[in-house]
């Protein structure tokens, strides 16, 4: 299967779909009339970003159980420009008739952007997303798809039982423990990245930056039904993984950002008001203490650092409360247009 989009003067460069290495020219060659596309049941999206494995071997390994479903499917490999050389072996598989398409973004857009790019161009009613390396054994894929066929909106693979190094398991437990305590997540292995879902789940769930890691949490927030499926851990997923301090810091910041989005998006005053009240009360206590000393003990306060601390805390507290009030006004004005709800008995759209 082949598909190509050439860059012209009127074509936006944000998302460019490329399946063939073609020279980019100012004018596109005439395109023959396309034949009616085969109805696709399943779209497998492979995000080619960090530490990709051999992509042709990955395809051969995971396509076997999918063929046994006897349903039309396609593999979409979503890549960034730097990964162009990695997909060369996939062209040979596509020439032999394998249902492979390669989507290349015109610039680096991150994993969330690649998911959006691929989902917009996928044709399957069910979407399976996975990283460009092995996480679970291929036998787990049909179990995830079966959950969607049974009526669930999203099925998340949990690597269980874990068979990798202790340091990996400790990192995973700490990461998921923070998510459960701060956000109340519904899964135990949100970092696995192997997930099956209805196509509209990915289309309707707000996601950007590195928040693709928290797709199950965001989907629950949008009202979708999310279940977890135990999946044997892949033998190639057992090596020790130690990251840089900056990586752990970014993950922590992501969790804090997700905590705010999940808990306070519709009630910002509760967050900023709490912070502002704490700062204001602290500032008032410091200023009150200085006032008592000045009035009854005749101690000078003009040159004392505590005066600056008290005034700064009181000012920051008032600003935080004001920011929360502005946020409440914005939420109030947009509430009528938001209509964010989902009925439990809504039937999935026919794919």
Kinemage of the C-alpha trace (Angstrom):
@kinemage 1
@onewidth
@group {chain A} dominant
@subgroup {mainchain}
@vectorlist {calphas} color= white
{ca unk a 1} P 0.000 0.000 0.000
{ca unk a 2} L 1.451 3.318 -0.982
{ca unk a 3} L 0.480 6.867 -0.148
{ca unk a 4} L 2.370 10.092 -0.681
{ca unk a 5} L 1.836 13.791 -0.130
{ca unk a 6} L 4.195 16.170 -1.919
{ca unk a 7} L 4.953 19.583 -0.536
{ca unk a 8} L 3.459 22.376 -2.643
{ca unk a 9} L 3.274 26.100 -2.164
{ca unk a 10} L -0.221 25.895 -0.699
{ca unk a 11} L 0.245 22.829 1.510
{ca unk a 12} L 0.688 23.357 5.252
{ca unk a 13} L 3.879 21.884 6.657
{ca unk a 14} L 2.537 20.992 10.080
{ca unk a 15} L 1.508 17.405 9.337
{ca unk a 16} L 2.856 15.857 6.132
{ca unk a 17} L 2.094 12.236 5.361
{ca unk a 18} L 4.891 10.355 3.590
{ca unk a 19} L 4.993 6.703 2.644
{ca unk a 20} L 7.594 6.920 -0.091
{ca unk a 21} L 10.916 8.708 -0.144
{ca unk a 22} L 10.081 11.186 -2.891
{ca unk a 23} L 11.864 14.416 -3.768
{ca unk a 24} L 9.859 17.403 -2.610
{ca unk a 25} L 9.133 19.662 -5.567
{ca unk a 26} L 7.177 22.829 -6.028
{ca unk a 27} L 4.549 21.105 -8.176
{ca unk a 28} L 2.977 17.742 -7.483
{ca unk a 29} L 2.646 15.172 -10.243
{ca unk a 30} L -0.886 14.259 -11.355
{ca unk a 31} L -2.460 11.721 -9.051
{ca unk a 32} L -4.543 8.926 -10.629
{ca unk a 33} L -8.086 8.452 -9.414
{ca unk a 34} L -8.004 6.363 -6.244
{ca unk a 35} L -9.884 3.106 -5.981
{ca unk a 36} L -12.434 2.713 -3.178
{ca unk a 37} L -10.526 2.006 0.026
{ca unk a 38} L -11.105 -1.289 1.799
{ca unk a 39} L -13.021 -0.949 5.020
{ca unk a 40} L -10.510 -1.245 7.854
{ca unk a 41} L -11.465 -2.779 11.191
{ca unk a 42} L -8.254 -2.158 13.169
{ca unk a 43} L -5.567 0.512 12.945
{ca unk a 44} L -2.295 -0.168 14.750
{ca unk a 45} L -0.381 3.041 15.489
{ca unk a 46} L 3.323 2.648 16.230
{ca unk a 47} L 4.963 5.782 17.648
{ca unk a 48} L 8.566 5.904 16.446
{ca unk a 49} L 10.359 8.179 18.890
{ca unk a 50} L 12.614 7.101 21.757
{ca unk a 51} L 14.836 3.979 21.624
{ca unk a 52} L 13.105 2.336 18.627
{ca unk a 53} L 13.727 -1.350 17.980
{ca unk a 54} L 14.060 -2.965 14.552
{ca unk a 55} L 10.770 -1.877 13.035
{ca unk a 56} L 10.445 -4.693 10.510
{ca unk a 57} L 11.047 -7.289 13.232
{ca unk a 58} L 8.529 -5.490 15.437
{ca unk a 59} L 5.957 -5.648 12.671
{ca unk a 60} L 6.509 -9.332 11.944
{ca unk a 61} L 6.200 -10.194 15.630
{ca unk a 62} L 2.971 -8.339 16.328
{ca unk a 63} L 1.204 -8.839 13.011
{ca unk a 64} L 0.930 -12.619 13.536
{ca unk a 65} L -1.793 -12.577 16.263
{ca unk a 66} L -3.600 -9.738 14.481
{ca unk a 67} L -3.896 -11.783 11.292
{ca unk a 68} L -5.617 -14.508 13.295
{ca unk a 69} L -8.493 -12.102 13.992
{ca unk a 70} L -9.458 -12.367 10.307
{ca unk a 71} L -10.348 -8.675 10.173
{ca unk a 72} L -8.977 -6.023 7.797
{ca unk a 73} L -6.210 -4.033 9.503
{ca unk a 74} L -3.456 -1.534 8.829
{ca unk a 75} L -0.194 -0.540 10.522
{ca unk a 76} L 0.588 3.164 10.711
{ca unk a 77} L 4.165 4.005 11.668
{ca unk a 78} L 4.145 7.638 12.805
{ca unk a 79} L 7.666 9.042 12.686
{ca unk a 80} L 9.520 12.310 13.052
{ca unk a 81} L 11.979 13.510 10.390
{ca unk a 82} L 15.065 12.196 12.192
{ca unk a 83} L 13.698 8.613 12.044
{ca unk a 84} L 13.363 8.474 8.262
{ca unk a 85} L 16.244 6.037 7.836
{ca unk a 86} L 14.755 3.628 10.380
{ca unk a 87} L 11.686 2.892 8.257
{ca unk a 88} L 13.511 1.863 5.085
{ca unk a 89} L 12.955 -1.885 5.725
{ca unk a 90} L 9.228 -1.228 5.964
{ca unk a 91} L 9.118 -0.086 2.337
{ca unk a 92} L 10.116 -3.567 1.198
{ca unk a 93} L 7.349 -5.091 3.293
{ca unk a 94} L 4.838 -2.636 1.811
{ca unk a 95} L 6.006 -3.571 -1.704
{ca unk a 96} L 5.169 -7.172 -0.905
{ca unk a 97} L 1.601 -6.212 -0.059
{ca unk a 98} L 1.818 -5.770 3.688
{ca unk a 99} L -0.748 -3.237 5.028
{ca unk a 100} L 1.854 -0.692 6.127
{ca unk a 101} L 1.656 3.077 5.887
{ca unk a 102} L 4.293 5.537 7.108
{ca unk a 103} L 3.327 8.996 8.305
{ca unk a 104} L 6.119 11.520 8.716
{ca unk a 105} L 5.551 14.847 10.440
{ca unk a 106} L 7.211 17.852 8.856
{ca unk a 107} L 8.841 18.764 12.176
{ca unk a 108} L 9.285 17.295 15.627
{ca unk a 109} L 5.843 17.176 17.300
{ca unk a 110} L 6.375 14.694 20.146
{ca unk a 111} L 4.499 11.479 20.811
{ca unk a 112} L 1.175 13.202 21.463
{ca unk a 113} L 1.435 14.949 18.095
{ca unk a 114} L 2.293 11.679 16.349
{ca unk a 115} L -0.758 10.021 17.888
{ca unk a 116} L -2.969 12.838 16.637
{ca unk a 117} L -1.364 12.678 13.197
{ca unk a 118} L -1.910 8.942 12.877
{ca unk a 119} L -5.414 8.921 14.356
{ca unk a 120} L -6.551 11.607 11.912
{ca unk a 121} L -5.384 9.463 8.991
{ca unk a 122} L -6.289 6.042 10.331
{ca unk a 123} L -9.309 4.248 8.894
{ca unk a 124} L -10.039 1.667 11.568
{ca unk a 125} L -12.867 1.928 14.065
{ca unk a 126} L -10.616 0.337 16.703
{ca unk a 127} L -7.162 1.786 17.360
{ca unk a 128} L -4.257 -0.029 18.983
{ca unk a 129} L -1.344 2.170 20.050
{ca unk a 130} L 2.095 0.923 20.977
{ca unk a 131} L 5.659 2.242 21.203
{ca unk a 132} L 8.361 1.320 18.703
{ca unk a 133} L 9.774 -1.319 21.040
{ca unk a 134} L 8.455 -4.424 22.720
{ca unk a 135} L 6.531 -4.044 25.982
{ca unk a 136} L 4.208 -7.058 26.120
{ca unk a 137} L 4.098 -10.426 24.416
{ca unk a 138} L 2.113 -10.492 21.137
{ca unk a 139} L -0.424 -12.919 22.606
{ca unk a 140} L -1.848 -10.051 24.703
{ca unk a 141} L -2.988 -8.018 21.676
{ca unk a 142} L -6.154 -10.035 20.887
{ca unk a 143} L -7.208 -9.774 24.559
{ca unk a 144} L -7.115 -5.990 24.395
{ca unk a 145} L -9.122 -5.898 21.179
{ca unk a 146} L -11.650 -8.349 22.622
{ca unk a 147} L -12.372 -5.938 25.479
{ca unk a 148} L -13.283 -3.210 22.971
{ca unk a 149} L -15.510 -5.626 21.081
{ca unk a 150} L -17.268 -6.367 24.374
{ca unk a 151} L -18.229 -2.714 24.744
{ca unk a 152} L -15.387 -1.084 26.670
{ca unk a 153} L -14.050 2.224 25.409
{ca unk a 154} L -10.391 1.592 26.216
{ca unk a 155} L -8.309 -1.400 27.303
{ca unk a 156} L -4.858 -0.810 28.819
{ca unk a 157} L -2.185 -3.497 28.990
{ca unk a 158} L -0.606 -4.080 32.389
{ca unk a 159} L 2.717 -5.883 32.352
{ca unk a 160} L 1.943 -8.614 34.814
{ca unk a 161} L 3.611 -10.585 36.175
{ca unk a 162} L 6.671 -8.333 36.005
{ca unk a 163} L 9.864 -10.202 35.241
{ca unk a 164} L 12.342 -7.356 34.806
{ca unk a 165} L 14.965 -5.994 37.196
{ca unk a 166} L 14.053 -4.834 40.683
{ca unk a 167} L 15.144 -1.252 39.975
{ca unk a 168} L 12.657 -1.063 37.080
{ca unk a 169} L 9.818 -2.356 39.239
{ca unk a 170} L 10.626 0.081 42.037
{ca unk a 171} L 10.576 3.018 39.615
{ca unk a 172} L 7.269 1.867 38.166
{ca unk a 173} L 5.714 1.410 41.599
{ca unk a 174} L 6.815 4.854 42.742
{ca unk a 175} L 5.492 6.465 39.562
{ca unk a 176} L 2.110 4.751 39.767
{ca unk a 177} L 1.902 5.292 43.546
{ca unk a 178} L 2.138 9.058 43.026
{ca unk a 179} L -0.548 8.902 40.354
{ca unk a 180} L -2.902 6.930 42.587
{ca unk a 181} L -2.413 9.260 45.550
{ca unk a 182} L -2.617 12.538 43.654
{ca unk a 183} L -5.030 11.690 40.871
{ca unk a 184} L -6.678 8.381 41.723
{ca unk a 185} L -5.727 6.676 38.470
{ca unk a 186} L -7.458 3.459 37.447
{ca unk a 187} L -4.446 1.566 36.096
{ca unk a 188} L -1.335 0.040 37.653
{ca unk a 189} L 1.011 0.394 34.659
{ca unk a 190} L 0.194 3.646 32.925
{ca unk a 191} L 3.687 3.801 31.381
{ca unk a 192} L 3.253 0.573 29.402
{ca unk a 193} L 1.899 2.412 26.357
{ca unk a 194} L 0.105 -0.552 24.769
{ca unk a 195} L -3.585 0.345 24.572
{ca unk a 196} L -6.628 -0.525 22.482
{ca unk a 197} L -9.524 1.904 22.192
{ca unk a 198} L -12.337 3.110 20.025
{ca unk a 199} L -11.117 5.709 17.582
{ca unk a 200} L -13.210 8.510 19.064
{ca unk a 201} L -11.536 8.054 22.464
{ca unk a 202} L -8.242 9.273 21.042
{ca unk a 203} L -9.993 11.965 19.007
{ca unk a 204} L -12.013 13.427 21.896
{ca unk a 205} L -9.468 13.203 24.727
{ca unk a 206} L -7.447 16.425 25.127
{ca unk a 207} L -3.772 15.549 24.976
{ca unk a 208} L -0.566 17.469 24.316
{ca unk a 209} L 3.115 17.436 25.177
{ca unk a 210} L 4.119 14.430 27.263
{ca unk a 211} L 0.575 13.828 28.504
{ca unk a 212} L 0.237 10.900 26.100
{ca unk a 213} L 1.629 8.840 28.988
{ca unk a 214} L -1.521 9.612 30.958
{ca unk a 215} L -4.013 8.858 28.199
{ca unk a 216} L -5.983 6.350 30.368
{ca unk a 217} L -6.303 8.914 33.165
{ca unk a 218} L -7.431 11.635 30.756
{ca unk a 219} L -9.888 9.247 29.091
{ca unk a 220} L -11.505 8.467 32.452
{ca unk a 221} L -11.792 12.191 33.106
{ca unk a 222} L -13.660 12.560 29.801
{ca unk a 223} L -16.150 9.877 30.874
{ca unk a 224} L -14.865 6.884 28.884
{ca unk a 225} L -14.848 3.370 30.310
{ca unk a 226} L -11.270 2.161 30.827
{ca unk a 227} L -10.286 -1.372 31.858
{ca unk a 228} L -6.947 -2.988 32.566
{ca unk a 229} L -5.815 -6.292 31.068
{ca unk a 230} L -2.930 -8.342 32.452
{ca unk a 231} L -0.347 -9.036 29.750
{ca unk a 232} L 2.879 -11.069 29.945
{ca unk a 233} L 5.902 -8.806 29.895
{ca unk a 234} L 8.035 -9.104 26.777
{ca unk a 235} L 11.413 -10.717 27.208
{ca unk a 236} L 13.119 -7.686 25.615
{ca unk a 237} L 11.573 -5.342 28.169
{ca unk a 238} L 13.612 -6.675 31.072
{ca unk a 239} L 16.825 -4.682 30.807
{ca unk a 240} L 17.685 -2.178 33.519
{ca unk a 241} L 16.570 1.382 32.798
{ca unk a 242} L 18.143 4.252 34.717
{ca unk a 243} L 17.370 7.760 33.492
{ca unk a 244} L 18.996 11.132 34.051
{ca unk a 245} L 17.896 13.298 37.008
{ca unk a 246} L 16.295 15.702 34.541
{ca unk a 247} L 14.028 12.929 33.249
{ca unk a 248} L 12.735 12.118 36.733
{ca unk a 249} L 12.199 15.821 37.402
{ca unk a 250} L 10.185 16.213 34.186
{ca unk a 251} L 8.041 13.212 35.097
{ca unk a 252} L 7.324 14.752 38.492
{ca unk a 253} L 6.380 18.057 36.882
{ca unk a 254} L 4.098 16.212 34.464
{ca unk a 255} L 2.327 14.500 37.375
{ca unk a 256} L 1.848 17.816 39.162
{ca unk a 257} L 0.487 19.372 35.981
{ca unk a 258} L -1.892 16.455 35.495
{ca unk a 259} L -2.991 16.762 39.138
{ca unk a 260} L -4.001 20.375 38.541
{ca unk a 261} L -5.799 19.588 35.265
{ca unk a 262} L -7.768 16.672 36.699
{ca unk a 263} L -8.672 18.211 40.047
{ca unk a 264} L -8.936 21.961 39.451
{ca unk a 265} L -9.641 22.686 35.787
{ca unk a 266} L -13.293 23.461 36.523
{ca unk a 267} L -12.707 25.005 39.965
{ca unk a 268} L -9.438 26.975 39.833
{ca unk a 269} L -10.351 29.135 42.828
{ca unk a 270} L -10.084 26.122 45.127
{ca unk a 271} L -6.433 25.705 44.162
{ca unk a 272} L -5.327 29.322 43.869
{ca unk a 273} L -7.574 30.348 46.742
{ca unk a 274} L -6.012 27.746 49.031
{ca unk a 275} L -2.497 28.853 48.087
{ca unk a 276} L -3.449 32.520 48.342
{ca unk a 277} L -5.142 32.134 51.721
{ca unk a 278} L -2.124 30.304 53.098
{ca unk a 279} L 0.255 33.031 51.946
{ca unk a 280} L -2.045 35.825 53.103
{ca unk a 281} L -2.580 34.343 56.558
{ca unk a 282} L 1.151 33.782 56.932
{ca unk a 283} L 1.863 37.350 55.883
{ca unk a 284} L -0.756 38.739 58.271
{ca unk a 285} L 0.674 36.755 61.169
{ca unk a 286} L 4.179 38.109 60.497
{ca unk a 287} L 2.927 41.684 60.118
{ca unk a 288} L 0.752 41.359 63.220
{ca unk a 289} L 3.737 40.160 65.235
{ca unk a 290} L 5.778 43.130 64.033
{ca unk a 291} L 2.916 45.501 64.830
{ca unk a 292} L 2.704 44.218 68.417
{ca unk a 293} L 6.436 44.637 68.862
{ca unk a 294} L 6.312 48.165 67.497
{ca unk a 295} L 3.325 49.278 69.557
{ca unk a 296} L 4.080 47.682 72.912
{ca unk a 297} L 7.807 47.088 72.925
{ca unk a 298} L 8.811 50.137 70.850
{ca unk a 299} L 11.040 48.028 68.617
{ca unk a 300} L 11.882 49.484 65.188
{ca unk a 301} L 10.657 47.432 62.196
{ca unk a 302} L 11.723 49.503 59.213
{ca unk a 303} L 15.037 47.720 58.765
{ca unk a 304} L 13.907 44.185 59.662
{ca unk a 305} L 13.790 41.450 56.961
{ca unk a 306} L 10.604 40.055 58.535
{ca unk a 307} L 8.735 43.137 57.333
{ca unk a 308} L 9.679 42.365 53.730
{ca unk a 309} L 8.717 38.711 54.208
{ca unk a 310} L 5.297 39.610 55.600
{ca unk a 311} L 4.490 42.191 52.916
{ca unk a 312} L 5.661 39.857 50.119
{ca unk a 313} L 3.585 36.927 51.423
{ca unk a 314} L 0.484 39.102 51.772
{ca unk a 315} L 0.922 40.516 48.267
{ca unk a 316} L 1.498 37.131 46.644
{ca unk a 317} L -1.511 35.724 48.487
{ca unk a 318} L -3.770 38.489 47.198
{ca unk a 319} L -2.494 37.938 43.661
{ca unk a 320} L -3.092 34.179 43.860
{ca unk a 321} L -6.674 34.716 45.020
{ca unk a 322} L -7.247 37.229 42.237
{ca unk a 323} L -5.857 34.746 39.700
{ca unk a 324} L -8.265 32.113 40.997
{ca unk a 325} L -11.187 34.517 40.666
{ca unk a 326} L -10.216 35.288 37.075
{ca unk a 327} L -10.054 31.560 36.398
{ca unk a 328} L -13.551 31.109 37.862
{ca unk a 329} L -14.870 33.830 35.559
{ca unk a 330} L -13.336 32.127 32.524
{ca unk a 331} L -14.775 28.740 33.525
{ca unk a 332} L -18.188 30.323 34.116
{ca unk a 333} L -18.245 32.034 30.723
{ca unk a 334} L -17.165 28.867 28.880
{ca unk a 335} L -19.378 26.444 30.846
{ca unk a 336} L -22.382 26.853 28.551
{ca unk a 337} L -20.281 25.978 25.497
{ca unk a 338} L -18.392 23.138 27.140
{ca unk a 339} L -21.204 20.638 27.821
{ca unk a 340} L -18.691 18.081 29.081
{ca unk a 341} L -20.701 14.991 29.899
{ca unk a 342} L -21.117 11.461 28.643
{ca unk a 343} L -23.978 9.038 29.264
{ca unk a 344} L -23.075 5.538 30.403
{ca unk a 345} L -25.600 3.946 28.056
{ca unk a 346} L -24.370 5.803 24.974
{ca unk a 347} L -23.787 3.209 22.299
{ca unk a 348} L -20.479 3.357 20.409
{ca unk a 349} L -20.728 4.641 16.903
{ca unk a 350} L -20.564 2.031 14.210
{ca unk a 351} L -17.115 1.810 12.740
